Amino acid sequence: MGDNRLEIKSKEPLYAEERKLKILDLIKENDKVSVIQLRDFFNVSGATIRNDLRELESSNLLKRTHGGAMLKNKTGFELDSQHKEGYLQAEKESIAEMALDLVEDGDTIILDTGTTTLELAKKLSEKRNLTVVINDIQIARYLEEIEDINIIFIGGAIRKKFHCTVGTLGTKMISELAVDKAFMATNGISVKRGATTPEISQAETKKAMIAIANKVIVLCDSSKIGRSSFAQFAEIQQVDIIITDRGIEDNLRKGFESQGIEVMVAQ
């Protein structure tokens, strides 16, 4: 960072929304970046970068500084659902396809809220006689069109911009159920910190989901592997399987496997 260049340049032109998501990733990785660094990385004009930074700041996703930008709170940072959509889409679809193989006809499962679990939900029409417990409004909209799926929707307070429910009302309802498998999303997962998320009430809901599952399966793209966020919702020993993409680093994969976790890599 001292030479005012990011280590690797963007390999190909990105759409505006893809570029803004990548900017946020770069800031998360480097704490702060300059307009010059971003300009050179994306091979676009400084004016384009400054416009991106203004829009991201107006969405409360970063703090602009003189000549650059930084995150407001690194461990508490979380993209809302609108900004997550479309990011690493091919990886999410591949992960969901592999997760589908773990769903058996007649299963009772719980689907956590998230863009990767949403991709799994879209594929569940291939299965028969499922009962699916959910707290995500968008996932519910997909599943209600499938006749052979029984839906149990968890109540609670709506977490605005994340189209899901959280809170004690929902966790109490979850605690009275039992499921075969929990398919969980995460903002970060590591051997040391386990699975984490930025928001405390979301973490409590996730904890309740894990507590009622015979098997816990974490679905996450490789950008979240080895990272941690503010609130832990699962110790690493509580996770049975991690499904990720080919971007996972070999040493991180071996670290999980040394804890007895099966790591499945989607192609």
HUFENNOR-V9139 format. One record per residue. N is the residue number from 1. RES is the residue in three letters. PSI is psi in whole degrees, -180 to 180 (* if undefined). OMEGA is omega in whole degrees, -180 to 180 (999 if undefined). Layout:
N:RES:PSI:OMEGA, N:RES:PSI:OMEGA
//
This chain:
1:MET:-22:-176, 2:GLY:-20:-178, 3:ASP:16:177, 4:ASN:25:175, 5:ARG:141:170, 6:LEU:149:-168, 7:GLU:-40:-176, 8:ILE:131:179, 9:LYS:156:176, 10:SER:133:-174, 11:LYS:-26:-176, 12:GLU:158:180, 13:PRO:144:-180, 14:LEU:151:170, 15:TYR:161:-174, 16:ALA:-45:-178, 17:GLU:-37:177, 18:GLU:-40:-179, 19:ARG:-41:-180, 20:LYS:-38:176, 21:LEU:-40:178, 22:LYS:-36:176, 23:ILE:-45:179, 24:LEU:-39:177, 25:ASP:-44:-179, 26:LEU:-38:179, 27:ILE:-38:177, 28:LYS:-39:-177, 29:GLU:-32:-171, 30:ASN:4:-179, 31:ASP:-46:177, 32:LYS:156:178, 33:VAL:159:179, 34:SER:161:176, 35:VAL:-40:180, 36:ILE:-45:179, 37:GLN:-46:-178, 38:LEU:-39:178, 39:ARG:-48:-178, 40:ASP:-37:-179, 41:PHE:-45:-176, 42:PHE:-8:-178, 43:ASN:48:176, 44:VAL:176:-178, 45:SER:157:175, 46:GLY:-35:179, 47:ALA:-39:178, 48:THR:-44:180, 49:ILE:-44:-179, 50:ARG:-36:177, 51:ASN:-42:176, 52:ASP:-45:-178, 53:LEU:-38:177, 54:ARG:-44:-179, 55:GLU:-40:179, 56:LEU:-36:177, 57:GLU:-38:179, 58:SER:-25:176, 59:SER:7:177, 60:ASN:32:-177, 61:LEU:-15:177, 62:LEU:174:177, 63:LYS:122:178, 64:ARG:142:177, 65:THR:176:178, 66:HIS:110:177, 67:GLY:9:-178, 68:GLY:-148:-178, 69:ALA:160:176, 70:MET:162:176, 71:LEU:149:176, 72:LYS:-42:-178, 73:ASN:106:-170, 74:LYS:-51:-176, 75:THR:-22:-180, 76:GLY:8:-176, 77:PHE:137:176, 78:GLU:127:173, 79:LEU:141:174, 80:ASP:174:-172, 81:SER:-36:-179, 82:GLN:-40:-178, 83:HIS:-23:179, 84:LYS:-28:-174, 85:GLU:133:176, 86:GLY:-14:-178, 87:TYR:128:-178, 88:LEU:42:-174, 89:GLN:-43:-179, 90:ALA:-41:179, 91:GLU:-42:-179, 92:LYS:-40:180, 93:GLU:-39:179, 94:SER:-41:178, 95:ILE:-43:180, 96:ALA:-38:179, 97:GLU:-40:178, 98:MET:-38:179, 99:ALA:-34:-179, 100:LEU:-33:-180, 101:ASP:-19:180, 102:LEU:-9:178, 103:VAL:125:-180, 104:GLU:149:174, 105:ASP:135:179, 106:GLY:-4:-180, 107:ASP:151:163, 108:THR:120:-175, 109:ILE:162:172, 110:ILE:134:178, 111:LEU:118:174, 112:ASP:160:175, 113:THR:141:179, 114:GLY:161:-178, 115:THR:-29:178, 116:THR:-40:175, 117:THR:-29:174, 118:LEU:-41:178, 119:GLU:-38:176, 120:LEU:-42:179, 121:ALA:-38:-179, 122:LYS:-20:-177, 123:LYS:-5:-173, 124:LEU:-10:177, 125:SER:-16:178, 126:GLU:-14:-178, 127:LYS:166:-176, 128:ARG:143:172, 129:ASN:50:178, 130:LEU:149:165, 131:THR:124:-175, 132:VAL:123:176, 133:VAL:128:-175, 134:ILE:157:172, 135:ASN:16:-176, 136:ASP:122:-176, 137:ILE:-41:-178, 138:GLN:-41:176, 139:ILE:-40:178, 140:ALA:-38:-180, 141:ARG:-37:178, 142:TYR:-46:-172, 143:LEU:-27:-177, 144:GLU:-15:178, 145:GLU:-7:-177, 146:ILE:115:-173, 147:GLU:-32:-172, 148:ASP:18:178, 149:ILE:126:173, 150:ASN:128:-175, 151:ILE:130:170, 152:ILE:115:-177, 153:PHE:128:-178, 154:ILE:128:179, 155:GLY:-175:180, 156:GLY:-168:179, 157:ALA:137:177, 158:ILE:127:173, 159:ARG:104:-173, 160:LYS:141:-177, 161:LYS:-2:178, 162:PHE:5:177, 163:HIS:49:177, 164:CYS:167:179, 165:THR:148:177, 166:VAL:174:174, 167:GLY:171:-173, 168:THR:-32:178, 169:LEU:-44:180, 170:GLY:-42:-178, 171:THR:-33:176, 172:LYS:-43:179, 173:MET:-44:180, 174:ILE:-42:-175, 175:SER:-18:-179, 176:GLU:4:-178, 177:LEU:174:173, 178:ALA:138:-179, 179:VAL:157:177, 180:ASP:-44:-174, 181:LYS:142:173, 182:ALA:122:176, 183:PHE:109:-170, 184:MET:144:170, 185:ALA:162:179, 186:THR:156:174, 187:ASN:-17:178, 188:GLY:150:177, 189:ILE:133:-180, 190:SER:161:178, 191:VAL:-41:-175, 192:LYS:-45:-173, 193:ARG:-8:-177, 194:GLY:-148:-180, 195:ALA:135:-172, 196:THR:160:179, 197:THR:155:-175, 198:PRO:-21:-168, 199:GLU:130:-172, 200:ILE:-45:-179, 201:SER:-33:176, 202:GLN:-40:179, 203:ALA:-40:180, 204:GLU:-39:177, 205:THR:-43:179, 206:LYS:-40:177, 207:LYS:-43:-180, 208:ALA:-38:178, 209:MET:-45:-179, 210:ILE:-37:-175, 211:ALA:-24:-176, 212:ILE:5:-173, 213:ALA:139:173, 214:ASN:-30:180, 215:LYS:136:-179, 216:VAL:122:-177, 217:ILE:119:-179, 218:VAL:126:177, 219:LEU:118:179, 220:CYS:141:175, 221:ASP:163:-172, 222:SER:-16:178, 223:SER:-18:-178, 224:LYS:-8:-179, 225:ILE:130:180, 226:GLY:1:180, 227:ARG:162:176, 228:SER:154:179, 229:SER:-167:-167, 230:PHE:-49:-170, 231:ALA:125:178, 232:GLN:137:173, 233:PHE:-9:176, 234:ALA:131:168, 235:GLU:154:-174, 236:ILE:-28:-180, 237:GLN:-16:179, 238:GLN:-10:-178, 239:VAL:130:179, 240:ASP:-42:-175, 241:ILE:140:169, 242:ILE:128:174, 243:ILE:122:-177, 244:THR:-168:-179, 245:ASP:-179:-174, 246:ARG:-8:180, 247:GLY:-7:-179, 248:ILE:135:179, 249:GLU:143:-173, 250:ASP:-40:-179, 251:ASN:-33:178, 252:LEU:-40:177, 253:ARG:-46:-180, 254:LYS:-33:178, 255:GLY:-43:177, 256:PHE:-44:-178, 257:GLU:-31:178, 258:SER:-18:177, 259:GLN:7:179, 260:GLY:15:-180, 261:ILE:135:175, 262:GLU:125:178, 263:VAL:118:179, 264:MET:129:-175, 265:VAL:116:180, 266:ALA:142:-179, 267:GLN:*:999
//
